[in-house]
Amino acid sequence: MNINSHTNTTLDLINDLLQNVPEIDDQFKNLSKTKLLENISIMIFNKGKHFLKHILSKIRNLNNPDYNPNYKFSIKVLKIAEEIIKEKYGPSSELVLKNIEKFRYVNRDLKNDFHEQWRKYNPNLKSRFFKCLDTAEKTYWFGFLCSDGSITSGNDPSRKRYQISIEISKKDRSHLVKFCRAVGLNPTKIGERTKILNNKKHRLGYIIFTCKPMFQDIENLGLREFKEGNELKFNLKNNNLSYALLLGIYDGDGKEGRTIIYSTNYSVLLQIKNVYKIKTEIRKREVDEIPEDLKFKIKRTKPIYEIALNPNLLNNMMNSYHNSLARKRKRFSEQLHVMETIKNKIRSPEVLEKLIKTHGKEKLAKMLNISFYTLHKLSIEWDVNVKKISAVEKLKAKVETKENLINMIETNGKEKTAKELKIGYKTLLNLMDEWNINTIFLTKRELLKNKIGSKENLEGLLRNSSLTQLAKKYGVGRNTLKRLYDEWEI
C-alpha cells in the first residue's frame, strides 16, 4: 500500500483512495475506474454514485459551470469517510486514514460544510441579503431575479448545488455589475455567451455563483413557485417595497418606453391587476409579437401574456428605487396609458385600417371613447393612412355588379331595394347615376316575360306543361301567366 507524500490536493486524495482502497477490500479489486469511483462514492463517502465523478469534473473541466481547480473536501465529508473506513476495515485501514489526516493537516482552511466554500471564492458576498425584504434595494433585486434569475439545486439529492444565476441581454451588462455590487460579488465573474433560441442568436451576459444561505432565502421567498406559474408570496401593497419589487419585474420583463409587462406567469399578472385595480385586460400574445430583447428567454411552447399598467403605478415604481435599469427609467403620462389601452383593444394596424374604412375616424373615436387626436396619433404611429369608405363604395361591394343591381331594382323596385340593402335611397340613386342605370320596377308579368323570352318559347313550354305547372315553375300565380298567355294571343 502506498502512502502518497504529496497528498495536498483533492485530486491527490481521490487518486490515493482509488489506489489504496482496493488493497484492503477485495470487492473493489479488478473494477474499472468508473465503477471504482461509483463504489467509493457510495460505500466510503455515503453519497450518490456520481459524487466523486462530479468533483473530478468540477476540478478538471473548464466548461463546468462550477469549475474550481482548488476544490476542497469539507471537514464534514471527510469525517463521514473516516468513520465508515474505521468501522468497516479496522486496523487495516490505518494508512488510508493517514492520507486523509495528512490532507486535513495540509489544507487547514477547510470549511466545516461543503456549502460554506462560497466564502473562500466570494468573501464579500452578503449571504443573507435576501433574508428579509425590508428595503427597496432588496425587493427590487428579488423582483429582478423573478424575471431574469434562476435557482438550481440539481438532480442529485446527495450533492445539492445551491446555484443562483442571472442571464440578461449583453447590452445590459452594466446592470449585472449593479447587482454584483449590491450583493457583494466580484463583477469580474460576469461572463458572456451566445444563445440560440427560436432560431435566433442572442448575445447575453450572465453571472453564476453558489451560496447555500442565499439560495435558501430566495427559495423561501417563493422564487421557485413564481417560476412554476404561481402568485408572488410577497404581500403586494401601495408602498415603496411593493413598488420596488414590481420595478424589478418590469426591468426584466417590461417593454422599454411602454407601460406593458410580459410574462408566462398569468397568475402573477392577475395578482397585480387585482391588487392595483387595473382596468385593462390581460391578453395572450405570440412570441413573435413581443420585443426582440425579451425573446431570448421565452420558449415558443409557453403561452405569453401581457398587461398595461396604470401610469401612476409605473411612476410610483420608478420613484421607489433610483438605481434600476437605466434604459427603462421614464415618466409615464395618462395619454401614454390611453394609447396602450387602445392598442390592446385594436391589436393591429390591419384591424385599425378596416375600422376606419368602415366607420371613419370621428365615429370610431366616439365608439372607443377617445379623442380624435389620440386616434389620429395612433394612425400616424401605425402608418395607417386611409379614409372612410363612402356609402356608394360600400354599396358597390354589396351588389358586386351592375347586372345584379339592375335585377334587384326590376324585381323589387328602388325603395324596397334600398331597404333590403340597408342603405339610403339617395345612395342608391347616386350609384344608379354612376353606373348609368335607367331601369324601373317591373310588374310580375314583365319579369315573367323577360324570363320566358318570347311567344314561341311559351308555346313550346305549354306543349309539355299545363299553365298551373308553369306558373309554379316560375314562381308566379296562374293568373299572371294567363294574362301573359292572353297578351301574346296564344
Steps between C-alpha positions, in 0.01 A plus 500: 500500500635843402510802723501801273740755640325766293140461609443873476210545262155345470613335177798345686272360770255351248788329317629363833160351575471347151838334551487399866138403577507192268801375700294474819168389343491222239161608362667814362767304311493463121237771458517760224586850614139610443358218714766556763407870526132407530557238772727724707245783471228273637685281751770735632340846473137389541400709197341441160702299251600809298636693800871461414435520126341844544786619717758392240304683232487811716879488547601416142229623263530867403149493353339382822287789637639411848861474377738529795850349469557573871193315622545351849306234688319640803582385854152348526549284189844378616365414846229280348758322283736448799226354719384258228859388425581441870182303560524298180874419483640548851883493538557416132379847408775682690692622196188611312402702805848651521465639147167658593652643817792642302255664255324667795832612648628655175167667423429677829244734343243226437138600559286309743239447229533480122246777456714745697769499231338798331668713769842417359418603142253780579627632833296821483172335398208610719364148547188613687422796271155355423421372850252781556364727225505812716653752258410613148841383379436144617146479364613648167771238450265221609251619238777508242596142595135399448525619140859429395642277771484132589597263779622146435551222750577224247355153463729319741363528857838395641669816368263797481663781306327807650575687179369850426523659157386803300508520120414819308569669168865595458403866451386502866829362636547815711181406686656166598789702644246688715364166626850375584575814699168479683556143623880511533610296196809573295380643162791328324299179539251625240523290183375537143361246255277456196173311533281373216127503573207511259758470217670827591836578659497712815816646660465475876673595823472273803613440856498158669595436861415266789402596852284277716363768738405739218353214295283391791383856573403555133325164496309588819386826339324296233721534191456136406120523529505822293691323224243219507217748431374585849433837662765693689522408868584864570196692621462774239380835633510870413845558650859542385603140571226368271565763232872413501426128461272573203768726353745209511249285311434783252873548434524130419176450305361846419501670160739794487317833477159334538272408788488130412632204699531161327507171688437129459362516855130587456433469875740778598359738236152431637632562852639840393177584314285425805720667763541825304150497342630513143216523250684378190466133418775239505556395142671199345777568250715299263879497548543686168292790638722578801810727500820356354700546824257270688478216248818321612339381825158386378449164330242474223333216690397737783205739474598864561270759658507878532337770708521881472568657841349828619735798447469603866608152610796507261609844623482376861714203396759731341511714815545202733856407394722731297773249411278295268571417133597835344352448153154426645481797738223732378211716619168372371203719403129423496506555124753217459280270709199583279708417192605165649138419586378580147783299346396204714140533380577544130801263499641574152532763223296276270203503739528879542499549123186290466321689780584840351380389157174382655422778748731793431730654762246724672243228559767245595650740758155535660450122496837450678429788741823683409582833342535543124860615564589173679362290214675719243830463691463122504430502125826689441698267731365190323526663155128455428409760238145415389165674492151380566350318202210697350150361513506452121823295524345284772193447277724394210662242727157364595342468154832411327382561140280739302293207374422387855375847593282524187343165583429609858336827392290330233388239751439713810496860392740767622349565845480135599850434362643784715332356810622145433858628448471718815610816319353841439274551198728784385804271508320258268413783258865618504627154403232467229621832355864388517423169329249662259212279608159618378299188572170514686297264712340231285166332564503128558369455146786712358754300703341175379514628141875566539556153644308311229628721218242461222155376394661205323683395817178507702319294233779244516479482881123452492534193278653314797346679800170647609455867597489400866826303475679784318378761748644294786829453315548878451375597844197698386125465531299314234310822419829686429601229252145502350518878440831456316341213303213731400733793417698282259171365357593141535 
